[in-house]
Amino acid sequence: MAAQTLASKSTAIVEGTALVAGATRQLTGRLAFSGTGLSFWGGVDPVSGKVIDERHPLCGRRITDSILAIPSGRGSCTASQIVLELVLNNTAPRAIVLRDRDAVVAVGALVAREFFGAIPPLILACTDFDALESLDGEFVSVTADTAALPLPQLTEADQAALDGANGPAVQRAMRIVVETARIQGAASLVDVAAAHIDACTYVGPGGLAFAEKLVELGGSVKVPTTTNSCSVDRRNWRRLGVSEELGEPASRVADAYVALGCTDSFTCAPYLLESAPSQSTHVAWGESNAVVYANSVLGAKTQKYADYLDACRALTGRAPLAGAHIERDASVDIVCDLSAGENDFWPLLGYVVGLQAGSKIPYVRLEASPSRDDLKAFAAAFGTTSGAPLFHAPWTPRIGLIERPRPSMTLSEGDLATAWADLCKGEGDVDLIALGSPHLSLDELEALASYVAGEKKHDAVRVVATLGGATRRKASSDALKALDAFGVELVEDTCWCMLTEPVVPPSSGKLALTDSAKYAHYAPGLVGRRPRLASMSRCVASAISGRFAARRPAWLQSRRGFAAAARRVLLVVR
């Protein structure tokens, strides 16, 4: 159905196609509109229903019982967990109106209905989305076309799984897979060779109940499956001072996924593992940075899979043949004739490209030769501000997808300078250095060791680095000794986006520093701190001196960089 918005003297009517049915096909409420995509995780408090992303236009507004209108989600795959907790806490919107058919937003509602018998918010797609902006704050009436979206073509094995032939856990998982395929308009399903579970993060009791229900129903993963960072260091959370209220349920979530047959990798950088997929391999990965890296750098094929949906893919070995699983050519062409300097360039550039691209898939034309760790930083930042599952560049494997001509928009020096001022600018005493979001690679760990070797850390500064256990086991004894002598605390299994007090000290007027644009973005909403983004070497320098003063980087001042002139950005509309 072609959605429309009809303004009248009384209540405006919003019409669209139902992606997830709610209690009724027609309802009213106050519209909360934003033209900016919203990451529910790190963006919405599931207990209060308030938007907590301080960089989002809706920050501070309560979306409970509202008609929430956003173009799509963005950033984290854990949005689905937040949507589920909102439903179970009775703090969800009455309806969510989307411009795009965003499965990451929809999956939490599907799980609420399938696994908990709860009534989810009505989620609908509205093609006249932009017309809603003038109605922000007004009462509107929402009417959804609830005609069933077409089913994908199912194989005999798919249908058997749907009928319960492989047990109740697989049956429920397949229902979620098929419903998601309907939402995305996928014609069929595709086999996946592996999966990566982002849902092992503890967000609330709903996610724990989901995982343990799959175990109770006899579920077992069908394909090799790795686990993302969980919410605690599983062996050391008590030593780190983590409360029982978090440590116990977080450990149970992690244990449940291991019981399903997942490996206990617990890393947000699965592309660093020996099991990383090869080019053109279909996989089902959660975790935004990992998805972007897998598609863009490794050349694998995965959608940005919502939490819970990642587990359903792992149990069934099937995924909708849609999105990044097929050769899409939507792209942005960002011309950057730029000599990159310190390694804070890459996360900042990824952050800005993600903001500009939105849900479009960008092509970045950059005359530079990034390292694997540069690309890791870029992918994590891009995956934070964008809803897209990949980017293209001259040095990425799927570059052949780029075609021309393209509509255009402009990326200027000011875009990068604005992001630098937002994420990097600051001066003062430092109490925390947060490294490893995503998890440190072996090269980064060795580089950190070389920076701190023979130096003395300031007594008032805590330096914490998160990493996967596999990386720590590969590290040289000399590197580990240097890190220990300096006072670097190495934390495994979990990552900064899950760490809270006491590892993250409460705000005291002092600065926290990080080398991660992803963490710099999410931390204000998650822990009430605003870490300043800096290169690893500058973070170490501040750990030694106890002070930080941001310096506008040379590459941002350079006449060869963005300061020379605005550069063209070419956007493709699907």
Steps between C-alpha positions, in 0.01 A plus 500: 500500500628850422514664840371852540461773758174694495486825699156617610359760737469232765746211527747423225485148361816301440462196274753230425572132458516295818835327547413372848137494608413656834187477712296677234544628146391850600610709799573856604779668690735796511756496221872505586674563168864509401664489161806342665522125545498382862715231658271366770798346680697786649220726384193402705472407867274191506386569857389863462436505126713814465736573212848520655719552193610858563590543132152406381231764434252311722735491801308545825160418350301206632376274222273281717149486349607736222484452126874490434597597145862443394643418157669187633719377777873556486809376674463208735344163420389494866208730414281189492587421862398849608172475309424170676576648843285805421209267421548290814538814716187659349708800392486440124350737243150419382626493145830541316472660158800434274609630162708186439405140565751465782510145633734594786221711651228245419662185642462599865126534444484162324682331789270665754202343328652159413688425823310699763145523368523878542323753281768696314471853368358532153795544261425633156677634193390839372612613155385857565722513808641851448152652514480404867761755608247784523286288733764445769340534843146480362247223554471277195293200404691204358336252266690196376434278203523158665477293183758226536834573339595223255690202631843417361526184295582221745680173434361173632759516778393855589137396518584195709688719749203737506270205570710387797688207347828620653361574843325796665809722530571483126129538425477827692828620355379425147181697561711805584719440192198475270324802652816705454524384138143620448583841645802533273319375191747214452401258225674205667742395772870424470732261685752666730837344577547654844347738751612753760274565800462857625204410724731364772508851648280538809258788454216377719305195614332457162824418321598254771160328484527475119840329511406262780173413325695389192712277724191366679342414164805294406648747254843456344679709239511349152807690376829601667410795720719748687392726785531875529623685806271426792427740785767385746845346516369151575791397721580829668184705538493468877864609524413803286229595748202427274178456699322167535191666348686531169764230523268206564244552221771614257690178564183295454434657160853418388475147637169443320652572161793271574244233593344548155834399349654841437875538555605707799692753287324801660655761276352791307774454240428149363680594179824467700429133568632216286138412420439832319306445175655519155384712208147438367409271793146548631500540879256629760680747725377735766708791646503809281877545469550131420229506232653803330850350513386159374316643200740780415847368580465122488251499215266263683123545476284571804221734588516703818316238702301603802563338836278190534482474123869408505418209729207393282731498198752289690237243599351472151805564283275713278464871428287720271662547160494877529716802571873438497446134408427616146696740280366843579654808348370783720807709580657828601812634328708705744807650334772548761844590366644479846820392667390337824698579813451348842262212542222726630431588134330172416237487777413865442465451125285190550279693740443782250447270202239310701318821588497608136406163358214421738356170382664524156803285411797731438792487263800675655766606251803573712862516390644323800606149594326412826618217720270230628473689830423826318214323326383354830480849650325638190247214488413534869442875473309468173283226647415727793355792304374315192231242446682351201663155524809583291706757314703480181846642432773451239663241724191298598412169328153595373612813316367359174145585614552872442322647199435855382348758467409592858296784655724715719526690827794679661738398776710794616787565734242632742337158535824347624584804712157491665540133587850568634367776727218273621706187564854622561510852638570536871759582763554399860613235744445138396378208712428225241651371177257266319661294223370211292158575353491288289737259672871561455671306226835335564676783313320760711587315820867487401490870402352590837775304671765690303346835599501422873829308523727664757247775580322577828124544514350791690352374827162667439445338160352156441588333168268218392517312170246241386592210272405149405657208680645367174695824452636496852618143459695596186671801659871484575608468861706819463195696392289369787776581748531857369125552524487359852796709615333818376170408665285421198202286605408244235132401503374205293156384381332839530548837335460869579144524378401258777728619782357721775599597854732426669720434195376830357528752784208743539543849361717711731598788277795307358531379144484150358689430178439231239638407159151387391247728330240232570551523874530880492155506341321248722656571841297812589173308478636181654714622790460878516860568393622683187833338408721707272620327184878490458760279336643216707833681529330812634297290743822353636661845524205615713521186713858602579437872559150481644392783266343538157471795267355436155705619205337550162675228297735586219299303246195718572704820461687385189439688177515160333213380714144619536616857567577549128136471389178308547510157341212337315299227665290292265193332644303224333133456572390141456 
